[in-house]
Amino acid sequence: MMMSIYRTMTRLGTPLIRFYLSTRLKMGKECRLRFTERLGEASIARPEGLLAWVHAASVGESLSMLPLIERLRVEHSEWKILVTTGTITSATIMSERLPDGAFHQFIPVDQVEYIHKFFNHWKPNLVLWTESEFWPNLICYTSALNVPMVLLNGRISNKSFKNWKFFPGLIKEILSAFSLCLGQSDWDVLRLSMLGATNSKSVGNLKFATPPLTANQKDLSELSFLIGQRPRWLASSTHKGDEEIVGRIHKNIKTTQPKILSIIVPRHPIRGPEIAKTLEKMGLNVTLRSSNTPINTNTDIYIADTFGELGLLYRLVQIVYIGKSLVSVGGQNPLEAARLDCAILFGPRMDNFLEITKKLIKNNACIEIYDESELLKTIKRLLEAPEECNKLAKSAKQVTEEQSSVLDAVLHELQPFLTRGL
């Protein structure tokens, strides 16, 4: 019943969908050169032979799939791999890092007309869906074609679990379309089963199999030289509200450490100029990386409003605050900082990474703070305590190595789907 209503609404709402997409295009949130991919129109030819379609919503999800995609291409080279995501940043990263035989397209909007075009061209033989972005039309359309689907690294947050309980029939139809659901944790498996998954288990979290983020060595040397011995810290994957906190903390620390440098890496780089204006109104000197203006001795805040450089920036600092964990709900992936020898701080709202944060806290591999005042005090202390930073970083790196065999376990579960019909 709910599925029929949803399908009808998306069909009748086509003009609104087109208007929404055109608005995003004007705002720079859609790729102009590849915009028609969002309407289901392919921009490249389908390769011959077997094709696995991997969908990952954005940057974090797609990065966690890279090791799996690389292993699939080595161990099952008969399979070509189509990777879809929905953001410009993830598309940029995938185009740079996907192995031969794997390629990227933007996910079509969840409207049957667009989906039909997409499937008519690509005709995937296997679909691997990641985490928690469940598009009802896409998933049910795939199921109706009897294309096997597997949910990888499935995650059901507290908020999602509560919301889906208002639509039990819809989520049951979605989850029952998957031949196998692999949850990130036993808790996710329980929730998947309660919501309607018929075959679910956990063999680990693929985020633990992701290699360290890369960095351009020339850029790293240049930035290291420009920053010199200045004390510094970094706020990662920030959202609206995080940056004002950074500004106030910077001004406070500067009274006792006048050379302090605060680095902001916004989750959405397009917000860089907006963030700069906000901080300049606070009386701070701001340098935007996108402007190619080098850091100088007067720079208070360095805004890294560029794509795919988090690995570079983590290598410059010891102290990292994870954004979206104080002013908003959800947090961001702390394992990326943990792999690069950073002391990690985050707020209490890490709902999207609960199991990971629990492991970090249990192993004394991070510091959880509860408000801006505590964040200020903690950063001040760590700036004067490199030994404590090193201890936190070492413990965090050990946590990242905890599930080193997860990739093998996932590949084992996929084996029947990869060899079926060969």
C-alpha positions as a printed Julia matrix, in Angstrom:
422×3 Matrix{Float64}:
  0.0     0.0     0.0
  2.66    2.53    1.09
  4.89    1.52   -1.81
  2.09    2.25   -4.27
  1.47    5.63   -2.67
  5.18    6.47   -2.77
  5.48    5.44   -6.42
  2.45    7.54   -7.37
  3.73   10.56   -5.46
  7.14   10.42   -7.16
  5.49   10.09  -10.57
  3.09   12.99  -10.03
  5.86   15.0    -8.42
  8.13   14.9   -11.48
  7.86   18.68  -12.15
  8.81   19.39   -8.52
 11.7    16.93   -8.75
 13.01   18.66  -11.86
 12.69   22.05  -10.18
 14.53   20.76   -7.1
 17.35   19.37   -9.24
 17.65   22.58  -11.27
 17.88   24.55   -7.99
 20.67   22.27   -6.77
 22.39   22.71  -10.13
 22.35   26.5    -9.76
 23.74   26.16   -6.23
 26.66   24.06   -7.47
 25.42   20.9    -5.75
 24.95   18.99   -9.0
 27.52   18.38  -11.74
 26.52   20.43  -14.79
 28.48   18.32  -17.27
 26.92   15.08  -16.02
 23.53   16.32  -14.9
 21.58   13.96  -17.17
 22.96   10.98  -15.22
 20.63   12.07  -12.41
 17.79   11.57  -14.9
 18.87    8.0   -15.64
 20.77    8.76  -18.84
 24.17    7.08  -19.02
 27.19    9.07  -20.17
 29.3     6.06  -21.13
 28.7     2.67  -22.74
 28.02   -0.46  -20.73
 31.0    -2.83  -20.71
 30.44   -6.34  -22.01
 29.99   -9.25  -19.64
 29.05   -9.37  -15.98
 28.35   -6.07  -14.23
 28.06   -5.47  -10.49
 26.45   -2.22   -9.43
 27.71   -0.78   -6.11
 25.76    2.14   -4.67
 27.29    4.31   -1.94
 25.54    7.51   -0.88
 28.48    9.86   -0.45
 32.18   10.18    0.39
 32.39    8.05    3.54
 30.37    5.18    2.16
 32.21    5.12   -1.16
 35.64    5.19    0.51
 34.67    2.23    2.68
 33.8     0.29   -0.51
 37.11    0.94   -2.28
 39.06   -1.96   -0.7
 36.21   -4.33   -1.57
 36.02   -3.05   -5.16
 39.78   -3.44   -5.56
 39.67   -7.03   -4.28
 36.72   -7.85   -6.53
 38.62   -6.63   -9.59
 41.67   -8.72   -8.65
 39.94  -11.92   -7.54
 36.87  -11.79   -9.8
 38.13   -9.92  -12.83
 35.26  -11.21  -14.96
 33.08   -8.69  -13.12
 33.13   -5.04  -14.16
 31.9    -2.62  -11.5
 29.59    0.36  -11.78
 29.78    2.65   -8.74
 27.06    5.24   -8.12
 27.01    8.04   -5.58
 24.96   11.2    -5.18
 27.48   13.97   -4.45
 30.07   15.87   -6.46
 32.78   15.3    -3.85
 32.35   11.53   -3.89
 32.26   11.53   -7.71
 35.58   13.42   -7.81
 37.23   11.02   -5.38
 35.9     7.91   -7.12
 37.08    9.11  -10.53
 40.59    9.42   -9.1
 40.73    6.24   -7.04
 38.67    3.53   -8.73
 40.75    0.69  -10.23
 40.66   -0.35  -13.89
 37.4    -2.06  -14.72
 35.42    0.07  -12.27
 33.78    3.39  -13.14
 31.48    6.01  -11.66
 28.05    7.39  -12.52
 25.65    9.55  -10.52
 22.7     7.75   -8.98
 19.42    8.48  -10.77
 16.68   10.25   -8.83
 14.22    7.79   -7.29
 11.56    8.2    -9.97
 10.42    5.22  -12.08
 10.95    6.89  -15.48
 14.57    7.7   -14.64
 15.14    4.29  -13.08
 13.81    2.55  -16.19
 16.33    4.41  -18.37
 19.11    3.52  -15.94
 18.32   -0.2   -15.9
 17.59   -0.38  -19.61
 21.17    0.76  -20.25
 23.18   -0.86  -17.47
 21.37   -4.19  -16.9
 23.36   -5.07  -13.73
 23.78   -8.72  -12.81
 24.33   -8.04   -9.1
 23.58   -5.05   -6.87
 25.56   -4.2    -3.73
 23.83   -1.48   -1.69
 25.67    0.2     1.18
 24.71    1.41    4.63
 21.32    3.12    5.01
 20.26    5.17    1.98
 17.19    3.15    0.98
 15.53    4.47   -2.19
 12.21    2.56   -2.4
 11.64    2.75   -6.17
 15.21    1.78   -7.04
 15.29   -1.15   -4.65
 11.84   -2.52   -5.5
 12.44   -2.06   -9.24
 15.63   -4.1    -8.91
 13.81   -6.79   -6.96
 11.05   -7.0    -9.59
 13.7    -7.8   -12.2
 15.02  -10.63   -9.99
 18.47   -9.09   -9.82
 20.16  -10.34   -6.62
 20.82   -7.61   -4.05
 23.07   -7.58   -0.99
 23.14   -4.85    1.66
 26.73   -4.16    2.75
 27.71   -2.42    5.97
 24.04   -1.91    6.76
 23.36    0.7     9.41
 20.15    1.75   11.15
 20.64    4.81   13.38
 18.41    5.61   16.34
 16.65    8.3    14.32
 16.16    6.08   11.27
 14.82    3.23   13.39
 12.22    5.5    14.97
 11.24    7.03   11.64
 10.92    3.72    9.78
  8.6     2.38   12.48
  6.0     4.86   11.19
  6.15    3.08    7.81
  6.48   -0.61    8.72
  5.03   -1.95    5.48
  7.32    0.15    3.3
 10.57   -0.67    5.08
  9.63   -4.37    5.24
  9.12   -4.43    1.48
 12.44   -2.64    0.96
 14.51   -4.86    3.25
 12.89   -8.11    2.15
 14.13   -7.33   -1.38
 17.7    -8.04   -0.26
 18.94  -11.62   -0.51
 21.4   -10.87    2.29
 21.85   -7.96    4.7
 25.29   -7.57    6.3
 25.04   -5.16    9.23
 27.9    -3.13   10.64
 27.25   -4.54   14.11
 25.02   -7.02   15.95
 22.87   -4.08   17.0
 22.32   -3.1    13.36
 21.46   -6.72   12.53
 18.82   -6.76   15.26
 17.24   -3.57   13.95
 17.35   -4.76   10.34
 15.58   -7.97   11.37
 12.96   -6.08   13.4
 12.23   -3.86   10.4
 11.79   -6.75    7.97
 15.13   -8.14    6.76
 14.78  -11.9     6.25
 18.47  -12.86    6.14
 20.82  -10.65    8.13
 24.12  -11.1     9.94
 27.23   -9.15   10.89
 30.8   -10.06    9.93
 32.28   -6.67   10.85
 32.38   -3.07    9.72
 34.0    -2.36    6.34
 35.08    1.07    7.54
 37.82   -0.76    9.46
 39.2    -2.07    6.15
 39.62    1.37    4.59
 43.29    2.33    4.05
 44.66    5.69    5.26
 43.54    8.71    3.29
 46.11    9.77    0.7
 48.03   13.06    0.48
 49.96   14.93   -2.17
 53.53   14.98   -0.85
 54.41   18.25   -2.57
 51.41   20.0    -1.0
 52.23   18.43    2.37
 55.79   19.76    2.26
 54.64   23.24    1.23
 52.0    23.51    3.95
 54.34   22.11    6.6
 56.91   24.77    5.67
 54.34   27.6     5.75
 52.91   26.55    9.11
 56.31   25.92   10.64
 56.24   25.4    14.4
 52.91   27.15   15.01
 50.62   25.34   17.47
 47.54   24.12   15.61
 44.42   22.02   15.72
 41.8    20.99   13.18
 38.0    20.84   13.07
 37.0    18.16   10.6
 33.87   17.78    8.45
 32.24   20.81   10.02
 28.61   21.85    9.56
 26.84   25.14   10.12
 27.36   26.12   13.77
 30.65   24.26   14.17
 32.64   27.09   12.62
 31.42   29.72   15.09
 32.58   27.43   17.9
 36.0    27.18   16.25
 36.16   30.98   15.98
 35.36   31.55   19.65
 37.8    28.87   20.78
 40.53   30.31   18.58
 40.09   33.8    20.0
 40.26   32.46   23.54
 43.41   30.39   22.94
 45.08   33.25   21.09
 45.19   35.3    24.31
 47.79   32.89   25.69
 49.14   31.37   22.45
 49.25   34.22   19.9
 50.63   32.0    17.12
 47.77   29.48   17.27
 46.44   28.29   13.89
 42.98   26.74   13.61
 42.17   24.68   10.51
 38.6    24.09    9.35
 37.68   21.37    6.85
 34.0    21.91    6.0
 31.95   18.85    5.12
 30.69   20.76    2.08
 33.56   22.76    0.53
 31.14   25.01   -1.34
 30.43   26.68    2.03
 34.0    28.02    2.24
 33.29   31.68    1.34
 30.21   31.74    3.59
 32.26   30.41    6.52
 34.99   32.97    5.84
 32.5    35.86    6.01
 31.12   34.57    9.32
 34.57   34.32   10.89
 35.77   37.65    9.51
 32.8    39.33   11.21
 34.22   37.88   14.43
 37.44   39.83   13.79
 39.48   36.85   12.58
 41.95   36.72    9.7
 40.86   33.95    7.35
 42.65   32.26    4.46
 40.72   30.11    1.97
 42.66   27.21    0.44
 40.49   27.41   -2.7
 41.81   30.94   -3.35
 45.4    29.61   -3.58
 46.42   32.26   -1.05
 49.22   30.85    1.14
 49.02   30.77    4.91
 50.91   33.66    6.47
 51.82   34.69   10.01
 48.6    36.72   10.29
 46.31   33.82    9.36
 44.06   32.87   12.26
 41.82   30.37   10.49
 42.73   28.27    7.47
 39.62   27.01    5.67
 40.41   23.96    3.53
 37.45   24.33    1.16
 38.77   21.83   -1.38
 37.87   18.29   -2.39
 39.62   15.14   -1.22
 42.39   16.68    0.9
 41.45   15.48    4.36
 44.37   13.03    4.35
 46.75   15.91    3.66
 45.36   18.04    6.47
 45.24   15.28    9.08
 48.98   14.78    8.52
 49.59   18.39    9.57
 48.06   18.21   13.05
 47.97   16.2    16.24
 44.58   17.33   17.52
 41.32   16.76   15.6
 37.77   17.66   16.59
 35.11   15.7    14.68
 32.38   18.05   13.43
 28.61   17.52   13.54
 28.93   16.04   17.02
 28.15   19.11   19.16
 25.8    21.37   17.18
 24.08   18.66   15.14
 23.36   14.94   15.3
 25.29   12.22   13.52
 29.0    13.01   13.67
 31.51   11.88   11.05
 33.87    8.93   10.71
 36.66    9.22   13.34
 38.64    6.26   11.94
 40.11    8.41    9.16
 41.84   10.6    11.75
 42.76    7.57   13.86
 44.73    6.03   10.99
 46.83    9.17   10.66
 48.1     9.49   14.24
 45.66   12.12   15.49
 44.31   12.64   18.99
 40.53   12.58   18.47
 37.88   14.71   20.18
 34.16   14.56   19.55
 30.87   15.57   21.11
 28.04   13.33   22.39
 26.06   13.27   19.12
 27.96   10.62   17.17
 24.8     8.65   16.41
 25.93    7.52   12.95
 29.12    5.98   14.34
 27.98    4.58   17.69
 29.81    1.25   17.55
 33.06    2.87   16.41
 32.92    5.55   19.1
 32.13    2.95   21.76
 35.28    1.05   20.78
 37.37    4.23   20.88
 36.02    5.24   24.29
 36.43    1.72   25.71
 40.09    1.69   24.63
 40.88    5.2    25.93
 41.54    6.18   22.32
 39.65    9.47   22.2
 38.19   12.21   24.38
 34.43   12.76   24.42
 33.45   16.32   25.28
 29.97   17.6    26.07
 29.97   21.32   25.33
 32.01   24.17   23.86
 33.6    25.05   27.2
 34.92   21.52   27.67
 36.19   21.45   24.09
 38.12   24.67   24.74
 39.68   23.34   27.95
 40.63   20.04   26.29
 42.28   21.67   23.27
 44.21   24.03   25.53
 45.47   21.11   27.57
 46.44   18.95   24.59
 48.33   21.79   22.94
 50.61   21.71   25.99
 50.7    17.89   26.27
 52.19   16.2    23.17
 52.76   13.0    25.18
 49.03   12.7    25.87
 48.3    13.32   22.18
 50.72   10.56   21.2
 49.16    8.13   23.66
 45.64    8.84   22.38
 46.79    8.52   18.76
 48.54    5.2    19.4
 45.47    3.74   21.09
 43.22    4.99   18.27
 45.4     3.38   15.61
 45.23    0.07   17.47
 41.43    0.26   17.35
 41.53    0.7    13.55
 43.41   -2.6    13.29
 40.83   -4.47   15.39
 38.78   -5.81   12.47
 41.58   -6.46    9.99
 39.87   -9.59    8.62
 36.5    -7.98    7.86
 37.19   -7.69    4.11
 37.88  -11.42    3.82
 34.69  -12.18    5.74
 32.56   -9.98    3.47
 34.08  -11.5     0.32
 33.28  -14.95    1.69
 29.62  -13.97    2.09
 29.54  -12.59   -1.46
 31.09  -15.69   -3.02
 27.77  -17.45   -3.87
 26.5   -14.32   -5.65
 29.73  -13.83   -7.59
 29.93  -17.43   -8.85
 26.2   -17.94   -9.52
 25.59  -18.79  -13.16
 29.28  -18.85  -14.14
